[in-house]
Amino acid sequence: MSGPPGRQWQVVLPNSYTYAAFGAFSAKNAALNSSLVIPFYVASASAILLLLRIISSLYAVQVLRRYIVRIVRSSKQQVLTNDGICEDECLDSGRSLIADLGGLASATLLEASNHGSAASPHLEQLAGYASLLGLVSVTTRIERSRIAASHLVVVLLVLFSVYTYRDVYPFLTFTEEPRDLQEGCLIWAKVAVLTTIGVVLPVLCPTQYIPVDPASPSNFPHPEQTASWFSFSLYIWLDPIVYAAQRVSHLSHEKLPPLADYDHSRNLRRLNFSHLDSFTNKKKRHLFFGLVRVFRTECIILTFLVVLRVLSTLAAPVGINKLLLYIETGGEGATIRPWVWIVYIFAGQFVGSLIFQWYIFLTTRFIVRSECIITQLIFEHALRIRMKAELPDTGNGAIQSAVTTPDSASVADSSTVVGSSREDIPDDEQLTAASTSSVGTTKQKGKDEVIGKKPSSSADNLVGKINNLVTTDLGNIVDGRDLLLIFPYIPLQIALCIWFLYGILGWSAFVGLAVMIVLFPFPGMVANKIQSIQKTKMEKTDARVQTVTETMNVLRMVKLFGWEKKMDARISEKREVELVWTWKFKILELINNNVNFIIPLLTMMACYATYTLVMGEQLTASRVFSSMTVFDIMRDQLHMIFWQLPAVIQAKVSLARVNDFLKNTELLDCFAPQEENKPQIFLPEPEGVDSDAIGFRHAVFHWSSDIDGTLTPSKRKFSLRIDDELFFMRGCINLIVGPTGSGKTSLLMALLGEMHFVPSHPRSWFNLPRKGGVAYAAQESWVQNETIRDNILFGAPYDEARYKKVIYQCALERDLQLFEAGDRTEVGEKGLTLSGGQKARVTLARAVYSAAEILLLDDVLAALDVHTSKWIVEKCFGGDLIKDRTVILVTHNVAMTSSVAQRIITLTSNGRIASQGTVSDAIAKDDKLAAEIAKGQEALQRDEEEIDNPEEVPKKADGKLVMAEEILEGRVSWTASM
């Protein structure tokens, strides 16, 4: 083609490759340019969320929401202000926030209009919105400031990520160039500012303290609650404690930070029991799902950390493969620079270690809170269950002599066996051999049960079971806390490993996966066997702990009767059975570990053999070393499976035991759910009966809700029956007398609701008014490991005059003089520093000192000598502290107490009411009772001549039994850690 003189024009037509390259470059350039729109979209979403939050805080929306809730819940009595939201406060809150946003928005728009037209309009709007959020975060209330700050951090982090991708990432490659180099040094200033305000400041700024209970915030928050993300990640918030401990020889617990308020047991109970306790949450779900509901936030965070841990684990094989591939090819076709892969390998392991440390910290905090909650659940539920007989099956068949019932034993320790009675058994009373018992409600095994077989009324080692639940089972649950390391960690890790192996070894990776799948049922079989053996082992442990507990409770009796060898043989027998199952469990653990080493080896051999012999490929260094790293990871995952699986199985069994205890134990009638097809246990008060009346009408009581009867600790089926009416007189002393095992204690327990009530008549009824308070003194005295004064006060306010009068009337003055610390003397565990009579008088003093209008006293005179009993009857029962109070006294000492009693109830040996009325009427009608009173008076006259010489008690200066902890002070030398 011709042109101007001296010049030649040449037309070059572009080929298809040039068009394709130009199109690819244009598409890539457009994608990079469009990346600046992403922060704008994020900011728009943030603005919409904030706008919705503002709208939801308006009073009109709150009223509408409450109206909808009221319709859904069909609640006609809900008040508009029940959520604590006031009309004026809502209006002011919404208007002030809108005013702040509106005023700042106008200022931002003016500022944005001053920018040059060269800037992107999206970036201008984004900068204005970020400035708006920043001003709101520093000029408004704390609640609004937190919301605005969180949105600002997200927007700036997205903007930082976009600029990092555009201008920093290209330096890591051979082919890319920064997209904003034309801005010169300004772009690096932008990146530096974004790094500072989008990453550094959010990570380094302390966390704002938010009290769990706004009504009682902590004056000195725990450093963990105010630590920044950076400090929390590297445990820098612990440094002041470490430095303080380094400067002193001993760091006392007073110098440690206070407990975080979200770890206080009262807050844990208040926030979480509604989802776990079956009496506040009507949903019948397993305890595991309740814990997941309570700790759902922690579970989500831990799952996210597990996923990040999986991705960080693959950093090493990916980096090794890419680095060796770069060396093999000499860099041909490489995009990423080799030093990036070296840093990537290090960063992956470093970040993975940090992530795993966060996982350990959060898991430990999660499990400690779970321990606290589960322990509270078990102990609170133990107060609701029905205590039944707990004796092993002796195999002796039917018993032919009447024996004692729980009346003769301690209610607090129902496993103690007492001596038998010589009363004849009525014909209609069936006795049977007892079996090892269970607190849970049992089911009949069939209609063919006969005497001599296991009865349905049983209590399966209750004391030992509760001890095991809060010790061994709770420890097993703690050991199984790493459930997330089995799922989803291991499946996700194995899936990614197979995907990586497929990328470098082809379909031979699926051969290795097939071998792993074929061999995997073997660990499953072992795990199933471990679970069954673990369950049986725990049952044997329950039996052993129960036997040890019973022995320790009656250790003094064992020594007195010389039963050491027999009890030792009994405990050894239980222990031998437990050891057999422990041995089986350990053998299965050994098999589990061996399988753990065999499966990964066979998987790797099958994969390499298929790749070389079947596929005919060559194993290069990049394939071998990276795949070996992956196989090591898979082997570690199998190690983790076989290491964690037994612990998780034990945790599952223990959690099921705890759930069974919480859901399936037999409860007291006031807590037991009522079935529609059964008669109601608590019937409305009959007409003509005062609501303050104390008594029974046509009532039958058992120690269990089992249909075929109730076993007492002496293997006797006992029931308390009131065929007509029985009322106690208010404002006076009522005596309950009868032979041993006649049901005197059962009568008190029935009043307290501790026995199962079976209506036998349409007008069946019983009542114990609790409005004025009820005080109960058990036959076996119960004392706390506190001082004598604390045991008497029992949390009541101290009234010096009343307290001294109680001490005098309960005959404790002379006893307190024997102690140098007086009533400040600690009684010790189970009252070991007190005699039986002293403990009985302390128990009586606790009931008398209380402000309760009704006193239930279960044979409090049984452990006292004649002189002390006479003093108690005259000074206490006949004194002003008992006057006008209703006292129901169980006693065998009718001769002594009849002088202060106005009413007496006599029971027969089979739990029936023999007579009731005044003392004179009872003596006139019952010759047996009259003879017993006369015999008792003769014994009193003989005993009055004897002199009671009190035994001297060793004096103790301060009354303290527990010595201060001995602490060895010093430092750990460097040689100790070498």
Buried (B, 14 or more C-beta within 10 A) or exposed (E): EEEEEEEEEEEEEEEEEEEEEEEEEEEEEEEBEEBBBBBBEBBBEBBEEBEEBBEEBBBEBBBEEBEEEBEEEEEEEEEEEEEEBEEEEBBEBBEEBBEBBEEBBEBBEEEBEEBEEEEEEBBBBBBBBBBBBBBBBEEBEEEBBBBBBBBBBBBBBBBBBBBBBBBBEBEBEEEBEBBBEEEEEEBBEBBEEBBEBBBEEBBEEEBEEBBBBEEEEBEEBBBBBBBBEEBBBEEEBBEEBEEEBEEEEEBEEEEEBEEBBBBBEEBBBEBBBEBBBBEEBEEEBEBBEBBBBBBEEBBEBBBEBBBBBBBBBBBBBBBBBBBBBBEEEEEEEBEBBBEBBEEBBEBBBEBBEBBBBBBEBBBEBBBEBBBBBBBBBBEBBBEBBBBBBBBBBEEEEEBEEBBBBBBBBBBEBBBBBBEBBEBEBEEEBEBBBBBBBBBBBBEEEEEEBEEEBBBBBBBBBBBBBBBBBBEBBBBBBBBBBBBBBBEBBBEBBBEBBBEBBBEBBBEBBBBBBBBBEEBBEBBEEBBEBBBEBBBBBBBBBBBBBBBBBBBEBBEEEBEEEEBEEEBEEBBEEBBEBBEEBBEBBEEBBEBBEEBBEEBBEBBBEBBBBBBBEEBEBEBEEBBBBBBBBBBBBBBBBBBBBBBBBBBBBBBBBBBBBBBBBBBEBBBBBEBBEEEEEEEEBBBEEEEEBEEEBBBBBBBBBBBBBBEBBBBBBBBBBBBBBBBEBBBBBBEBBBBBBBBBBBBBBBBBBBBBBBBBBBBBEEEBBBBBBEEEEBBBBBBBBBBBBBBBBBBBBBEEEEEEEBBEBBBBBBBBEEBBEBBBBBBBBBBBEBBEBBBEBBBBBBBBBBBBBBEBBBBBBBBBBBBBBBBBBBBBBBBBBBBEBBEEBBBBBBBBBBBBBBEBBEBBBBBBBBBBBBBBBEBEEBBEEBEEBBEBBEEBEEBBEEBEEEEEEBEEBEEBEEBEBEEEEEEEEEEEEEEEEE
